[in-house]
Amino acid sequence: MAEEEDIISTLPDAILCHILSFLETNYADATSVLSKRWNHLWRSVHTLRFITQVTDHNSNHDFIDFVYSVLLSRDPALPIKTFHLEVTFHPTKSAA
């Protein structure tokens, strides 16, 4: 049986970044575990999409830390063409 060709690996970085631009940033970040090539690829995406539901102060702080770390990890020479930030607050009901 012939070995299957990995077509995605043959695509140029620009195309892969374009594909990643359709994902929420946390999912694009998760692709970094796929291979050495993908490790830093998500940091070159020109579209950042942050979407979360905040339930308390801690989840808000964690989200802010994630956004901050993404912004700091990017190459400053690469522009951000689209920045989407969607935060929904859904407080958890405390047990009586």
All heavy atoms as an XYZ file, in Angstrom:
781
protein
N       0.841     -1.179      0.000
C       0.000      0.000      0.000
C       0.887      1.243      0.000
O       1.811      1.346      0.795
C      -0.915     -0.019      1.223
C      -1.797      1.198      1.333
S      -2.814      1.141      2.816
C      -4.403      1.250      2.061
N       0.618      2.157     -0.899
C       1.412      3.373     -1.016
C       1.147      4.291      0.175
O       0.045      4.360      0.694
C       1.064      4.098     -2.317
N       2.204      4.997      0.588
C       2.068      5.938      1.695
C       1.241      7.132      1.239
O       1.451      7.668      0.148
C       3.456      6.391      2.131
C       3.440      7.223      3.385
C       4.851      7.557      3.844
O       5.709      6.663      3.838
O       5.055      8.716      4.206
N       0.276      7.555      2.067
C      -0.577      8.682      1.711
C       0.214      9.979      1.816
O       0.995     10.169      2.738
C      -1.791      8.734      2.641
C      -2.751      7.588      2.419
C      -4.009      7.734      3.258
O      -4.458      8.868      3.471
O      -4.515      6.700      3.696
N      -0.027     10.866      0.863
C       0.649     12.152      0.842
C      -0.085     13.134      1.743
O      -1.309     13.207      1.747
C       0.682     12.699     -0.585
C       1.412     14.002     -0.708
C       1.429     14.531     -2.121
O       0.988     13.817     -3.032
O       1.873     15.659     -2.307
N       0.673     13.892      2.534
C       0.116     14.921      3.396
C       0.038     16.216      2.590
O       1.018     16.941      2.472
C       0.995     15.091      4.631
C       0.505     16.192      5.549
O      -0.596     16.719      5.342
O       1.239     16.513      6.493
N      -1.122     16.488      2.032
C      -1.289     17.646      1.146
C      -1.157     18.959      1.920
O      -0.594     19.930      1.410
C      -2.638     17.569      0.409
C      -2.646     16.345     -0.502
C      -2.907     18.828     -0.390
C      -3.965     16.061     -1.172
N      -1.645     18.993      3.147
C      -1.580     20.239      3.927
C      -0.134     20.679      4.130
O       0.172     21.862      4.070
C      -2.318     20.073      5.272
C      -3.819     19.959      5.011
C      -2.024     21.228      6.213
C      -4.661     19.776      6.231
N       0.760     19.741      4.339
C       2.168     20.084      4.558
C       2.829     20.684      3.329
O       3.866     21.333      3.433
C       2.957     18.855      5.002
O       2.530     18.434      6.264
N       2.242     20.480      2.171
C       2.822     21.043      0.948
C       2.382     22.486      0.705
O       2.937     23.155     -0.158
C       2.440     20.192     -0.283
O       1.026     20.255     -0.481
C       2.883     18.746     -0.112
N       1.397     22.951      1.463
C       0.904     24.320      1.280
C       1.901     25.331      1.829
O       2.543     25.086      2.861
C      -0.439     24.500      1.983
C      -1.599     23.672      1.458
C      -2.821     23.843      2.348
C      -1.931     24.059      0.025
N       2.014     26.491      1.193
C       2.909     27.526      1.713
C       2.361     28.120      3.016
O       1.156     28.077      3.286
C       2.949     28.574      0.595
C       1.836     28.254     -0.322
C       1.409     26.855     -0.084
N       3.251     28.702      3.805
C       2.862     29.291      5.081
C       1.748     30.325      4.934
O       0.858     30.408      5.783
C       4.071     29.932      5.769
C       5.024     28.910      6.345
O       4.719     27.697      6.289
O       6.086     29.328      6.854
N       1.796     31.115      3.886
C       0.776     32.157      3.691
C      -0.625     31.553      3.577
O      -1.588     32.100      4.128
C       1.094     32.989      2.453
N      -0.743     30.438      2.904
C      -2.047     29.768      2.763
C      -2.473     29.183      4.105
O      -3.638     29.291      4.506
C      -1.999     28.663      1.690
C      -1.645     29.238      0.326
C      -3.293     27.879      1.644
C      -2.691     30.159     -0.267
N      -1.552     28.559      4.814
C      -1.872     27.996      6.125
C      -2.307     29.091      7.102
O      -3.271     28.918      7.856
C      -0.683     27.225      6.684
C      -0.299     25.961      5.920
C       0.979     25.364      6.490
C      -1.427     24.948      5.937
N      -1.637     30.226      7.068
C      -2.033     31.349      7.927
C      -3.421     31.859      7.558
O      -4.207     32.216      8.440
C      -1.011     32.481      7.843
S       0.506     32.138      8.729
N      -3.710     31.884      6.276
C      -5.047     32.307      5.839
C      -6.105     31.348      6.375
O      -7.160     31.776      6.859
C      -5.103     32.395      4.313
C      -6.418     32.876      3.795
N      -6.836     34.184      3.936
C      -7.412     32.221      3.167
C      -8.039     34.318      3.403
N      -8.417     33.130      2.931
N      -5.840     30.071      6.322
C      -6.776     29.071      6.857
C      -6.933     29.266      8.367
O      -8.050     29.266      8.892
C      -6.301     27.640      6.523
C      -6.391     27.397      5.017
C      -7.108     26.602      7.293
C      -5.689     26.138      4.545
N      -5.818     29.461      9.069
C      -5.873     29.662     10.525
C      -6.616     30.935     10.910
O      -7.175     31.026     12.003
C      -4.458     29.698     11.103
C      -3.679     28.391     11.103
C      -2.255     28.620     11.615
C      -4.389     27.338     11.935
N      -6.660     31.908     10.010
C      -7.321     33.178     10.322
C      -8.833     33.025     10.504
O      -9.481     33.898     11.059
C      -7.026     34.217      9.239
O      -7.740     33.926      8.051
N      -9.388     31.906     10.060
C     -10.819     31.669     10.225
C     -11.142     31.053     11.587
O     -12.319     30.938     11.949
C     -11.349     30.767      9.106
C     -11.340     31.443      7.768
C     -10.311     31.205      6.873
C     -12.345     32.328      7.408
C     -10.290     31.836      5.637
C     -12.322     32.965      6.183
C     -11.296     32.719      5.292
N     -10.124     30.647     12.328
C     -10.320     30.024     13.635
C     -10.236     31.057     14.746
O      -9.569     32.088     14.603
C      -9.238     28.968     13.890
C      -9.145     27.796     12.933
C      -7.938     26.943     13.297
C     -10.418     26.972     12.976
N     -10.883     30.753     15.876
C     -10.640     31.558     17.063
C      -9.165     31.394     17.418
O      -8.571     30.334     17.186
C     -11.508     31.084     18.223
C     -12.980     31.375     18.054
C     -13.791     30.852     19.220
O     -13.307     30.852     20.377
O     -14.936     30.421     18.967
N      -8.566     32.420     17.972
C      -7.132     32.424     18.235
C      -6.703     31.264     19.138
O      -5.644     30.676     18.925
C      -6.702     33.775     18.830
O      -7.051     34.804     17.882
C      -5.220     33.831     19.102
N      -7.525     30.900     20.120
C      -7.123     29.786     20.998
C      -7.045     28.471     20.223
O      -6.209     27.622     20.518
C      -8.051     29.658     22.206
C      -9.495     29.439     21.835
O     -10.006     30.046     20.893
N     -10.185     28.600     22.568
N      -7.880     28.286     19.193
C      -7.800     27.076     18.365
C      -6.603     27.154     17.407
O      -5.940     26.143     17.155
C      -9.084     26.852     17.583
C     -10.276     26.558     18.464
C     -11.432     27.307     18.367
C     -10.236     25.531     19.398
C     -12.524     27.048     19.179
C     -11.321     25.262     20.212
C     -12.463     26.021     20.100
O     -13.535     25.757     20.910
N      -6.342     28.338     16.869
C      -5.166     28.504     16.008
C      -3.895     28.226     16.817
O      -2.975     27.568     16.329
C      -5.139     29.912     15.428
N      -3.865     28.690     18.062
C      -2.739     28.436     18.951
C      -2.565     26.938     19.189
O      -1.448     26.422     19.227
C      -2.968     29.172     20.275
C      -1.941     28.858     21.338
O      -0.798     28.517     20.998
O      -2.288     28.951     22.523
N      -3.654     26.221     19.324
C      -3.595     24.783     19.593
C      -2.952     23.997     18.451
O      -2.432     22.902     18.667
C      -4.996     24.245     19.868
N      -2.933     24.558     17.239
C      -2.308     23.861     16.113
C      -0.793     23.785     16.258
O      -0.144     23.034     15.526
C      -2.642     24.526     14.763
O      -2.081     25.843     14.731
C      -4.137     24.586     14.520
N      -0.233     24.533     17.192
C       1.217     24.547     17.354
C       1.777     23.184     17.770
O       2.965     22.938     17.628
C       1.635     25.609     18.373
O       1.128     25.302     19.650
N       0.930     22.291     18.231
C       1.399     20.957     18.630
C       1.467     19.988     17.456
O       1.957     18.868     17.604
C       0.510     20.350     19.748
C       0.526     21.232     20.974
C      -0.893     20.094     19.262
N       1.001     20.392     16.287
C       0.943     19.482     15.143
C       2.322     19.087     14.621
O       2.545     17.941     14.253
C       0.112     20.079     14.015
C      -1.366     20.312     14.337
C      -2.064     21.001     13.176
C      -2.048     18.995     14.672
N       3.216     20.055     14.533
C       4.570     19.775     14.055
C       5.462     20.974     14.347
O       4.971     22.038     14.741
C       4.576     19.485     12.548
O       4.373     20.674     11.823
N       6.767     20.807     14.137
C       7.690     21.919     14.360
C       7.344     23.104     13.464
O       7.460     24.251     13.874
C       9.130     21.475     14.102
C       9.666     20.557     15.163
C      11.109     20.171     14.873
C      11.605     19.215     15.933
N      12.989     18.806     15.693
N       6.937     22.810     12.245
C       6.588     23.882     11.309
C       5.409     24.703     11.821
O       5.365     25.916     11.655
C       6.257     23.291      9.945
C       5.863     24.350      8.931
C       5.545     23.733      7.595
N       5.080     24.742      6.669
C       4.328     24.490      5.637
N       3.959     23.248      5.372
N       3.935     25.448      4.840
N       4.435     24.044     12.438
C       3.234     24.727     12.918
C       3.460     25.411     14.269
O       2.607     26.188     14.720
C       2.088     23.722     13.053
C       1.519     23.271     11.755
C       2.110     22.453     10.850
C       0.249     23.606     11.210
N       1.276     22.246      9.776
C       0.128     22.943      9.979
C      -0.810     24.394     11.652
C      -0.994     23.058      9.177
C      -1.932     24.498     10.863
C      -2.020     23.850      9.633
N       4.586     25.133     14.919
C       4.819     25.628     16.267
C       4.634     27.144     16.392
O       4.042     27.622     17.351
C       6.213     25.218     16.736
C       6.417     25.434     18.205
O       5.477     25.457     18.978
N       7.660     25.616     18.595
N       5.145     27.892     15.442
C       5.039     29.354     15.515
C       4.189     29.936     14.397
O       4.033     31.155     14.305
C       6.435     29.983     15.496
C       7.271     29.580     16.667
N       7.046     30.063     17.932
C       8.293     28.708     16.775
C       7.907     29.518     18.768
N       8.686     28.690     18.084
N       3.630     29.086     13.574
C       2.864     29.559     12.417
C       1.661     30.411     12.810
O       1.388     31.433     12.195
C       2.418     28.358     11.573
C       1.879     28.648     10.192
C       2.928     29.343      9.334
C       1.447     27.358      9.525
N       0.953     30.007     13.851
C      -0.243     30.734     14.267
C       0.072     32.174     14.680
O      -0.789     33.043     14.628
C      -0.950     30.000     15.406
C      -0.198     30.017     16.695
C       0.765     29.147     17.093
C      -0.328     30.965     17.737
N       1.242     29.492     18.323
C       0.583     30.610     18.753
C      -1.125     32.091     17.928
C       0.719     31.337     19.924
C      -0.994     32.815     19.103
C      -0.079     32.432     20.086
N       1.317     32.436     15.051
C       1.703     33.784     15.467
C       1.819     34.753     14.294
O       1.965     35.955     14.485
C       3.021     33.738     16.214
C       2.913     32.993     17.510
C       4.223     32.917     18.216
N       4.064     32.166     19.456
C       5.045     31.655     20.130
N       6.280     31.802     19.709
N       4.822     30.992     21.237
N       1.746     34.229     13.080
C       1.835     35.059     11.884
C       0.467     35.368     11.281
O       0.381     36.034     10.257
C       2.694     34.364     10.824
O       3.982     34.107     11.331
N      -0.582     34.895     11.912
C      -1.939     35.119     11.407
C      -2.291     36.602     11.547
O      -2.018     37.216     12.576
C      -2.953     34.232     12.169
C      -4.371     34.538     11.772
C      -2.634     32.763     11.930
N      -2.888     37.174     10.510
C      -3.222     38.599     10.498
C      -4.589     38.896     11.112
O      -4.964     40.047     11.251
C      -3.189     39.145      9.065
C      -1.831     39.109      8.453
N      -0.834     39.983      8.815
C      -1.284     38.292      7.530
C       0.256     39.718      8.126
N       0.013     38.680      7.335
N      -5.334     37.862     11.475
C      -6.652     38.026     12.081
C      -6.652     37.359     13.444
O      -6.342     36.178     13.563
C      -7.738     37.372     11.200
O      -7.738     38.013      9.929
C      -9.107     37.505     11.828
N      -6.975     38.133     14.463
C      -7.060     37.594     15.809
C      -8.518     37.608     16.249
O      -9.189     38.631     16.156
C      -6.215     38.424     16.784
C      -4.716     38.463     16.491
C      -4.010     39.358     17.502
C      -4.124     37.062     16.515
N      -8.999     36.460     16.696
C     -10.386     36.320     17.153
C     -10.378     35.775     18.578
O      -9.989     34.638     18.810
C     -11.154     35.350     16.264
C     -11.277     35.769     14.835
C     -12.044     34.718     14.023
N     -11.889     34.921     12.619
C     -12.529     35.838     11.905
N     -13.380     36.633     12.498
N     -12.328     35.955     10.615
N     -10.815     36.612     19.493
C     -10.911     36.221     20.893
C     -12.381     36.215     21.287
O     -13.038     37.253     21.250
C     -10.141     37.195     21.790
C      -8.671     37.249     21.507
C      -8.141     38.254     20.715
C      -7.823     36.295     22.026
C      -6.786     38.322     20.462
C      -6.454     36.349     21.781
C      -5.942     37.359     20.990
N     -12.875     35.055     21.666
C     -14.276     34.912     22.063
C     -14.301     34.099     23.354
O     -13.715     33.019     23.423
C     -15.108     34.209     20.976
C     -15.030     35.000     19.669
C     -16.555     34.031     21.416
C     -15.629     34.290     18.471
N     -14.979     34.614     24.373
C     -15.031     33.893     25.644
C     -16.278     34.245     26.427
O     -16.926     35.256     26.159
C     -13.782     34.181     26.507
O     -13.707     33.237     27.557
C     -13.824     35.581     27.087
N     -16.579     33.394     27.382
C     -17.613     33.656     28.370
C     -16.930     33.748     29.723
O     -16.303     32.789     30.173
C     -18.664     32.553     28.394
C     -19.534     32.534     27.175
C     -20.662     31.522     27.309
O     -20.782     30.809     28.286
N     -21.501     31.469     26.291
N     -17.037     34.893     30.346
C     -16.426     35.138     31.649
C     -17.477     34.860     32.718
O     -18.610     35.331     32.618
C     -15.913     36.593     31.734
C     -15.437     36.922     33.124
C     -14.820     36.835     30.706
N     -17.091     34.087     33.725
C     -18.038     33.742     34.791
C     -17.688     34.389     36.126
O     -18.536     34.510     36.991
C     -18.104     32.215     34.990
O     -16.787     31.741     35.277
C     -18.650     31.537     33.747
N     -16.433     34.785     36.280
C     -16.004     35.411     37.534
C     -14.693     36.160     37.296
O     -14.168     36.209     36.186
C     -15.851     34.371     38.644
C     -14.866     33.259     38.298
O     -13.995     33.464     37.418
O     -14.964     32.180     38.888
N     -14.183     36.736     38.376
C     -12.951     37.520     38.281
C     -11.780     36.668     37.779
O     -10.977     37.121     36.964
C     -12.623     38.136     39.645
C     -11.347     38.899     39.660
N     -11.212     40.127     39.043
C     -10.125     38.603     40.184
C      -9.970     40.558     39.185
N      -9.293     39.652     39.886
N     -11.680     35.435     38.248
C     -10.565     34.570     37.850
C     -10.600     34.238     36.362
O      -9.563     34.258     35.689
C     -10.560     33.275     38.671
C     -10.134     33.513     40.100
O      -9.433     34.471     40.396
N     -10.577     32.643     40.993
N     -11.776     33.897     35.830
C     -11.851     33.582     34.397
C     -11.586     34.827     33.560
O     -10.995     34.732     32.485
C     -13.198     32.941     34.040
O     -14.261     33.826     34.268
N     -11.992     35.984     34.055
C     -11.698     37.241     33.353
C     -10.193     37.485     33.336
O      -9.623     37.830     32.294
C     -12.430     38.408     34.026
C     -12.236     39.709     33.291
O     -12.458     39.780     32.086
N     -11.828     40.732     34.013
N      -9.545     37.277     34.470
C      -8.095     37.469     34.570
C      -7.353     36.501     33.649
O      -6.406     36.889     32.951
C      -7.659     37.271     36.021
C      -6.236     37.614     36.257
N      -5.224     36.700     36.131
C      -5.649     38.791     36.582
C      -4.072     37.282     36.380
N      -4.299     38.549     36.655
N      -7.783     35.243     33.616
C      -7.152     34.247     32.742
C      -7.280     34.626     31.275
O      -6.336     34.479     30.492
C      -7.759     32.857     32.960
C      -7.428     32.273     34.318
O      -6.495     32.776     34.986
O      -8.114     31.314     34.724
N      -8.451     35.125     30.902
C      -8.677     35.536     29.515
C      -7.800     36.726     29.154
O      -7.168     36.741     28.093
C     -10.153     35.862     29.286
C     -10.455     36.328     27.897
C     -10.363     35.451     26.828
C     -10.817     37.635     27.650
C     -10.626     35.874     25.531
C     -11.089     38.067     26.364
C     -10.995     37.190     25.307
N      -7.736     37.701     30.038
C      -6.885     38.876     29.792
C      -5.427     38.454     29.643
O      -4.710     38.929     28.754
C      -7.048     39.917     30.918
C      -8.442     40.549     30.841
C      -5.970     40.991     30.849
C      -8.805     41.390     32.040
N      -4.978     37.534     30.496
C      -3.603     37.027     30.403
C      -3.349     36.348     29.059
O      -2.279     36.509     28.463
C      -3.301     36.042     31.529
C      -3.024     36.728     32.852
O      -2.874     37.965     32.879
O      -2.959     36.006     33.875
N      -4.334     35.563     28.573
C      -4.168     34.881     27.291
C      -4.063     35.893     26.148
O      -3.168     35.790     25.302
C      -5.327     33.913     27.038
C      -5.272     33.277     25.676
C      -4.263     32.381     25.356
C      -6.220     33.591     24.709
C      -4.198     31.805     24.088
C      -6.162     33.013     23.449
C      -5.144     32.126     23.140
N      -4.956     36.880     26.128
C      -4.915     37.907     25.066
C      -3.572     38.631     25.111
O      -2.924     38.825     24.071
C      -6.088     38.903     25.210
C      -5.945     40.067     24.235
C      -7.421     38.192     25.009
N      -3.146     38.999     26.295
C      -1.879     39.704     26.462
C      -0.707     38.856     25.968
O       0.172     39.353     25.252
C      -1.712     40.081     27.935
C      -0.566     40.997     28.228
C      -0.534     42.302     27.739
C       0.503     40.573     29.014
C       0.527     43.148     28.009
C       1.569     41.415     29.297
C       1.563     42.696     28.785
O       2.617     43.532     29.062
N      -0.694     37.572     26.313
C       0.412     36.705     25.892
C       0.437     36.519     24.377
O       1.514     36.457     23.775
C       0.343     35.354     26.599
O      -0.761     34.604     26.149
N      -0.737     36.449     23.755
C      -0.792     36.336     22.290
C      -0.222     37.596     21.656
O       0.599     37.527     20.732
C      -2.234     36.082     21.808
C      -2.347     36.277     20.301
C      -2.694     34.693     22.207
N      -0.627     38.744     22.153
C      -0.141     40.004     21.579
C       1.367     40.150     21.753
O       2.057     40.622     20.846
C      -0.884     41.183     22.203
C      -2.371     41.268     21.872
C      -3.028     42.397     22.651
C      -2.602     41.435     20.383
N       1.892     39.724     22.889
C       3.342     39.813     23.125
C       4.136     38.804     22.304
O       5.296     39.042     21.981
C       3.652     39.610     24.606
C       3.310     40.770     25.526
C       3.626     40.406     26.974
C       4.060     42.024     25.122
N       3.532     37.682     21.966
C       4.264     36.628     21.254
C       4.323     36.857     19.747
O       5.070     36.184     19.050
C       3.638     35.261     21.533
O       2.359     35.174     20.948
N       3.550     37.802     19.243
C       3.535     38.065     17.803
C       4.787     38.812     17.363
O       5.377     39.554     18.130
C       2.305     38.902     17.434
C       1.010     38.160     17.563
C      -0.165     38.981     17.110
N       0.023     39.591     15.809
C      -0.137     38.978     14.645
N      -0.490     37.724     14.623
N       0.047     39.621     13.512
N       5.136     38.623     16.111
C       6.231     39.383     15.510
C       5.726     40.814     15.309
O       4.732     41.023     14.617
C       6.606     38.753     14.165
C       7.738     39.462     13.464
O       8.107     40.585     13.871
O       8.254     38.893     12.491
N       6.380     41.811     15.910
C       5.889     43.189     15.787
C       5.899     43.715     14.352
O       5.203     44.691     14.050
C       6.827     44.004     16.672
C       7.893     43.096     17.126
C       7.561     41.699     16.747
N       6.629     43.069     13.472
C       6.669     43.514     12.073
C       5.423     43.080     11.295
O       5.162     43.602     10.215
C       7.919     42.987     11.391
N       4.669     42.128     11.846
C       3.480     41.632     11.155
C       2.253     42.389     11.631
O       1.948     42.412     12.820
C       3.289     40.137     11.422
C       4.382     39.232     10.892
C       4.147     37.802     11.362
C       4.428     39.288      9.378
N       1.532     43.016     10.716
C       0.359     43.793     11.128
C      -0.809     42.887     11.517
O      -0.931     41.762     11.048
C       0.012     44.592      9.871
C       0.499     43.738      8.747
C       1.740     43.048      9.267
N      -1.651     43.405     12.393
C      -2.922     42.760     12.706
C      -3.965     43.469     11.860
O      -4.216     44.661     12.030
C      -3.265     42.881     14.205
C      -2.219     42.163     15.042
C      -4.661     42.327     14.488
C      -2.364     42.395     16.548
N      -4.553     42.751     10.913
C      -5.521     43.365     10.005
C      -6.928     43.358     10.581
O      -7.718     44.250     10.316
C      -5.495     42.665      8.650
C      -4.173     42.854      7.923
C      -4.176     42.199      6.577
C      -2.839     42.414      5.881
N      -2.770     41.726      4.597
N      -7.253     42.324     11.357
C      -8.568     42.221     11.980
C      -8.389     41.771     13.417
O      -7.682     40.807     13.689
C      -9.466     41.201     11.240
O      -9.565     41.570      9.875
C     -10.848     41.143     11.848
N      -9.049     42.481     14.330
C      -9.011     42.130     15.745
C     -10.450     42.033     16.223
O     -11.186     43.018     16.219
C      -8.253     43.197     16.539
C      -8.064     42.837     17.991
C      -6.951     42.124     18.391
C      -8.996     43.223     18.945
C      -6.761     41.795     19.727
C      -8.818     42.892     20.277
C      -7.700     42.185     20.666
N     -10.863     40.829     16.609
C     -12.235     40.588     17.057
C     -12.187     40.171     18.519
O     -11.513     39.206     18.874
C     -12.881     39.482     16.210
C     -14.266     39.141     16.636
N     -15.368     39.798     16.141
C     -14.738     38.233     17.514
C     -16.462     39.296     16.693
N     -16.092     38.343     17.532
N     -12.897     40.920     19.367
C     -12.936     40.629     20.796
C     -14.392     40.542     21.224
O     -15.151     41.499     21.073
C     -12.225     41.724     21.580
C     -12.202     41.595     23.103
C     -11.418     40.363     23.529
C     -11.610     42.850     23.721
N     -14.770     39.376     21.711
C     -16.150     39.160     22.158
C     -16.120     38.523     23.535
O     -15.683     37.381     23.700
C     -16.882     38.246     21.176
C     -18.325     38.001     21.513
C     -19.005     37.108     20.484
O     -18.649     37.189     19.280
O     -19.852     36.316     20.897
N     -16.567     39.282     24.528
C     -16.581     38.800     25.902
C     -18.014     38.860     26.407
O     -18.658     39.890     26.348
C     -15.674     39.643     26.821
C     -15.717     39.131     28.245
C     -14.264     39.671     26.291
N     -18.496     37.730     26.876
C     -19.844     37.652     27.436
C     -19.715     37.318     28.914
O     -18.960     36.412     29.282
C     -20.664     36.541     26.733
O     -20.605     36.751     25.325
C     -22.101     36.565     27.176
N     -20.449     38.045     29.745
C     -20.391     37.811     31.191
C     -21.603     36.998     31.607
O     -22.751     37.399     31.415
C     -20.343     39.127     31.948
C     -20.265     38.945     33.438
C     -19.151     38.370     34.031
C     -21.313     39.337     34.248
C     -19.069     38.195     35.392
C     -21.247     39.171     35.627
C     -20.123     38.598     36.203
N     -21.338     35.811     32.155
C     -22.379     34.928     32.685
C     -21.964     34.520     34.094
O     -21.262     33.531     34.278
C     -22.539     33.662     31.823
C     -23.130     33.911     30.488
N     -24.454     34.210     30.304
C     -22.582     33.931     29.253
C     -24.699     34.382     29.015
N     -23.568     34.230     28.365
N     -22.385     35.305     35.091
C     -21.962     34.960     36.460
C     -22.541     33.620     36.895
O     -23.661     33.262     36.544
C     -22.521     36.107     37.298
C     -23.638     36.678     36.497
C     -23.298     36.428     35.051
N     -21.739     32.902     37.627
C     -22.221     31.626     38.171
C     -23.022     31.937     39.417
O     -22.727     32.873     40.160
C     -21.050     30.690     38.516
O     -20.180     31.360     39.407
C     -20.301     30.286     37.277
N     -24.067     31.137     39.636
C     -24.875     31.321     40.849
C     -24.148     30.667     42.001
O     -23.750     29.510     41.929
C     -26.254     30.700     40.655
C     -27.060     31.403     39.582
C     -28.427     30.785     39.452
C     -29.188     31.521     38.358
N     -30.535     30.993     38.171
N     -23.980     31.409     43.072
C     -23.289     30.842     44.238
C     -24.264     29.985     45.042
O     -25.454     30.280     45.124
C     -22.709     31.948     45.113
O     -23.720     32.865     45.455
N     -23.735     28.903     45.569
C     -24.570     27.987     46.350
C     -24.933     28.634     47.673
O     -24.118     29.278     48.317
C     -23.824     26.674     46.592
N     -26.170     28.448     48.088
C     -26.649     29.065     49.333
C     -26.308     28.213     50.526
O     -26.094     27.077     50.497
C     -28.152     29.276     49.267
